[in-house]
Amino acid sequence: MPQAPNRSEFIARYFIESPEPLQKAAEIIAGEQSSGTFLALPGETDELKERARARVLRITPQEAALQPSLNSALVNRRGHAGPYHRGEVEIAFPVDNVGANLPTLLATVAGNLYELGELTGVRLLDVDLPPSYAERFPGPQFGVAGTRARTGVYGRPVIGTIIKPSIGLSAQQTAALVDSLLAGGIDFVKDDELTADPVHAPFDERLAAVMPVLHRHAERLGRMPMYAINISGTVDEMRRRHDQVLRAGGTCVMVSINWVGFSALQHLRESCELTLHGHRNGWGALSRHPALGMAFPAYQKLWRLAGVDQLHVGGMRSKFSEPDADVVQAAHACLAPFARLAPVMPVFSSGQWAGHAPGLYAALGSTDLMHLAGGGIVSHPGGVAAGVASMREAWEAATAGVPLAEYAAERPSLAAAIEKFGSLA
């Protein structure tokens, strides 16, 4: 590893692919993303390089490819015929280049390097920040511990569900469904990401309809139920809606984080008094190609800096494209230590039901998670209460190491879930 200059640095790790030697390709990234460019600059003095230029720390070669993963007009013009060198590289950037500025941090580790013509593949795998630097960002306010405190759920996952149908219910119909879910013993309810302020259920009307229901159940439970109402919108709309939920007595709001953006989420967090539920819809556009975008360990750290408390990670054996190993890796990343910032509560959803509990627990080895099932609860043949019971019973079996079928023998709700949803396993 090159000798470190006398400066504070953060590190980004990438997968790259290039017809150029890996060392040259890595230096191109380091220059482009700090003080340099494709030509020598008269103003880039030795002193400036020492202070501001990024440096390549490590290169780990992988097997080369005969064909490029991504098209590049520059590569085509130069007539490269391969091979295309592949590997992982680590690059250190000066903290003082960025400061406590999330958009500039993103522009540095995930900016123009994606457009570099010398690269036929580039993926941000991870970022590592010194604790003193990370603590300059908001970070999670509640995270795992705060989510448990506000839901009153300890020693097991937080069992939740999503308002379904996702689109079309009126404000009063939404409130009636929330009422039945809470009566059935659910720990957590959230809006679908598609519902924020639709004509048939405007935000103001939906909040006004749901809050009396929540207060009525709070009297029964001794705590306010956690309902993540979708406040996604402009910065001003989200601040106004957050304040409305707070005044009404709510405990949680949901945001479509990829589309409101890092600055908007950070702005919300800095004056927020509610738990921030981060929905990652659109994640596949950033991650689905293995030679492009970013990996979840980097993604969750960046959103953790911005201040999200709960973050979707996908679902085991779900309806989406991610393999189970990636889903579990995402959850581990949310719970892993990062620069003294609180861990984020991983949220499992998408095609989930009670039968997923044993495999999920075996893979994750933790109950610090939210397990959300839509149809797996609402469509249970015994109704919502039986659907909730089946989820809790499945987790009891999983943590006790008892086979699900055996545990279901004397538990009708779990048995009915296995009979109805077992074909989805």
N, C-alpha and C positions, 0 to 999 in steps of 0.2 A: 504494500500500500504506500502511495506517495506520502512524503512528510507533510503533515498538516500545517498550514499557515496559521499565523496568530490571529484567528478570527473564529466566531461562532458559525457553525454550519448545520444545515439539515441535509438529509440524504434521500435520494429517490432511486429506486431500483426498477429497471426496465428489462423486458424482453425486446431484442431488436433483431432485425433481419436486413441484410444489405449486401450488394455485390462488392462493396468496399470491405477491406479488412476491418474486423471489429474495432480495433483500436482507433482507426481513422473515423469510423462511423460514430463511435462514442465521443471522440473529440469534436466532431461536427455538432453533435447535440449540445455538449458542454459550452461550446462557443456561441451557438445560436441562442441558447437560453440564458446567456449571461452577457458578457461584454463584447463578444466577437461576432463575426459574420463570415461570409464566404471569401472575403478579401482581407488582406492586412490593412489595419486602420492606423493612420498616423497618430490618433489620439489615444490608442490603446498602449500606454506606456507600461513598463515593467511594474511600476508602482501601482498602476490601475489594475493590472492583471492580478497582482498579489492581493489586492483588496477586494476585487469584484468578480473575477473570472471563476466560473465553475471548474471543478477538476474531476477527472475520472479516477475513481478509487480502485475499482476491481472489474475484471472481465472474466466471465466463465463461459468458454466456448461450448457450443452444442453441435450436433451433427448438421452439416450444411444441407441445403435443399437445391434441387436442380431447377425448380421453377419458383418464381416469386409468389408470395402470398397475396400481395396487393400490387395493382398496376401503378407505374410511375412514368410519367411522360419524360422526365429527365433521364431515367435509366434507359428508356426506349431510344431517346435521341443519341445517347452515348454508345448504343449498340452492345450493351452487356449481354453476354450469353450464359452467365452463371459461372461458377456456383454462387449461391446466395448464402452468405455466412450468417449463422444464427448463434445467439448466446444471450446471457444475462449480463447487464452492466450496472454498476453503481456509480452515481455521480453526486458529488457534494456541492451544494450551493451556499453562498454566504447568506446568513440570516439578514444582514443589513441591506442586501439587495431588495428585500421584500418588506420586512417589518411585519406588523400585525395587520396584514391586509390579505384577506382570503382570495379575492379576485386575482391579485398579483401572484399569490402563491400558486393558484391554479394555472395562471398564464405561464408561470415558470416551469412547473413540473408536468403540465398537460396542455401546453399551448402550441406554438408553431412547430414544435418537433413532429407533430402528426402530419404536417404538410411537407416535411423535408423530402426532397426528391431522391436523396441517396438511400432512404429507408424504404424497403418493401414490406416492412412489418415493424410496428412499435406498439408496445403495451406497457402501461404503468402498472407495475406489480405491487409496489409498496412504497410508503414514505415513512421516514423516521425523523422526529423532531426532538431537539433537546427539551427537557421539561420546562426549563426557564423560558423557552420560546413558546411552547404549546400553551403555557398558562397565560399568555397574553391574549388568547382567544377565549370566547365565552365558555365553551365546553358544556357538557350536559349539566342541567340543574338538578335533575331527579334521577335519571338512569334506572338501574336495576333496583337499588335500595328504595328510591322514592316511589317507583311504580308499585313495589310491594307494600309500602306504607300506605299509599293512597287507595289501593284495592283491598287491603287487609288480607292478602293471600300470602302465606308462608309455607315453605316445605313442599310445594308442588308448583306446577306451571299455572300461570294465569290463563283460565279458559275463556275464550271469547268468540265472538261471531261478528258477521258483517250484515248490515241492513240489506236484505234481498226481498223482492227484486231491486237491483241496483239503481234502476231508473224507473220512474213512473208513479211511485207512491206519493200521495199528498202528505202535507205536514201532519195532519191528524192520523192518517194511516201509519206513518212512521212512528208517531208517539204510541199508537196502540201496539205496534210490533215491539217497540222497546219495553213497553209494560209487560207483555207476555214473556219476553226474554228474561227480564229481571225477576219476574215471578217464578220463572223456571230455574233460577239459581245461577244465572250466568255471571261471570266476574267482570266482563268487559264487552262493550258494544262499540262498533265504529260505523261511521258512514262509509259507503263505497266511494272510491276515488272519483267516480263519474258524477257524484252528486255534491255540488257545492252551493250553487244559487240558481237552481233551475226554475223555470216559470211555474211548474206545477207544485213546487215545494220550496219557495224562496227561503234563503237562510234565516231571515228574521222570523218568519212564520214557523219554520221548523224548530228553531230554538225556543220560541214561545210555547209551542205545543209539547215539546219533550221535557222541558225543565220541571213543570209540575209533576210529571211522572217520576222523574229522578228524585225530587224532594219527598214524594210520598214513600218511595222505597227506602230513602235515606232514613226516614223515621223508623222504619221496620228494622233496618240493618245496623243503625247506629253510625253510619258513615255514608258519604255521598258515593253512589255508584259511578264507575268510570265510563263515560260515554265520550268517544273521540269524534266530535262534530267537525266536519270538513270546512275549514275556513279559507282554503286556497283562493287566492285572488291577487290583486295588486297589493303593494306594501301597505298603503293606507287602508284598504279593505280588510286586510288581515289584522292590522292593529285594532281597527274598530271592532271587528268580530271577536277578537281575543278579549277585548275589554267588556263586550256584551256578555260573553260566556262567564267571565270572572264575576261580573256584577250579579249574574243570575245564579251563581253558586256552583258552576261546573268545575271540573278538575282537569280536563284534557281537551286538546284540540289536535286536529289532523291536518297535515300539509302535504301536498304532492311536491316533494322537495326538488326533484329534477327540473320542474317547470317553473317554480317560483324563484329558484336560484339561491346560491350561497349567501349573497348579500342580504336578500330579503329574509331568509331564515335567521341569519345572524342579527339583523335589525329587530326581528320579532323576539328572539331570545333575550336580547339585552334589556327588554322591559317586560319580560314574560313572567307570569306567576302560575302558569299552568303547565302540565306535562305536554311535551311536544312529541306527537306520534308521527314519525316520518314514513310516508309511503313512497316507495321507490319506482312507481310505474314509469316505464320508459327505460329501465335498467338494461334491458336486452340490447338496446341500440348502442350502449356504451361497452357491452361486455361479450356479446354473443360470438364475435369472430376472435379466435385465439391469438391472432397476430395484430389486433387493433384494440383501441379503447383502454380500459383499465380493469384490473382485478379487484375483487371485493375488499381485500385487506386495505388497499389504498383508499377505496371509495368510502368505507365506513369511518376511517380516521379523519378524512376531510370533513365529513358531516358531523363527526363527533366534535371537531374543533368548532364548527358553527353552532353546536348546542342542541342537537337532536337527542331525545331521551329513549325513544323506542324506534327500531328500524327493521323494516321487512327484509327477510333473508330468503324468501321462497318457501317451498314445502317439500317434504320427503315424498317421493313417488308421485309428484304432482302433475298437473295438466300442462306445466310449462316445460321449457327445453332443458333446464339445468339438471345435470346429474346429481344424485344424492350427495356425492362427495363434495361438490362445490357448495351445496346448501349447508352442509355441516361445517365446512371450512369458514363460510360466512358467519355462522353463529359463533364459532370459536373466536373469530376475529373481533366480534362485537364485545365479547366477554373478556378478551385478553387485556392485560395491562398496556397502557399507552400514555407515556409521559405524564403520569400522575393524574390524568383525567379519568373521571368516573366511567365505568363500563356502560355500554348501551344495552338495553333489553332487546334481544333478538325476537322478531315476530315471525312465526311460521304460519303460512296460510297458502291457499290454492289447493282445492281438491282434498282437503284434510277431513279425517274422521277418526273415531276412537282407535281403529286398527293401526294407525301410524305411531301410536305412543311407544310400543316396545322397541321398534327399530330406531326411533328418534332418540330415546333415552340411551339405548346401547351405543349409539354413535356419538352422542354429545356428552354423555356422562354427567349431565346437570339438569336440574329442573328450573334454572333461571332462564325462563323463556315465556313467551305468550304463544299459546297454541289456539289458532283461530280456525273454526270450521263453520262454513256457511250452510250448505245443504246437509252436511254431516250432523248438524244439530237441528236446524229448522225442519228438515225433511225426515227426521227420525219417525218411524211409524207410531211411536208412543207419544209423540209431541215434543215440544221444546224441553220440558223438564226431564224427560227420558233421554233426550239427546245430550243435555248437559251432564246428566248422571253417567251416561255411557262414556263420555270423555274422562270424567274424574275416575271412574272405575278402571278404565284402561290404564291410566297413569298409576293408580294404586298397584295394579298388577305388574306394570313395568318396573316400578321402583322396588317392588318386593321380589322380583325375579320369578313370578308365577306365570306360566303360559296363559295367553289370553283366553283360549277356549276353556281351560280349566277354571279360570277365575270367573268366567261367564256362566258357569254351570248353575250357580245360585244367584245370579244377577240378571234379571230379565231385561233390563235396559241395555246392558252390554251385549247380551245374547241377540237381542233384536237388531242392534247395530251391525253385528257380525253377519247376521243373515241377510240384511238389506244391502250393506255396503261392502261386504266381503269380496265381491267380484271386482271391486275397484283396487284391490291391493296389488 
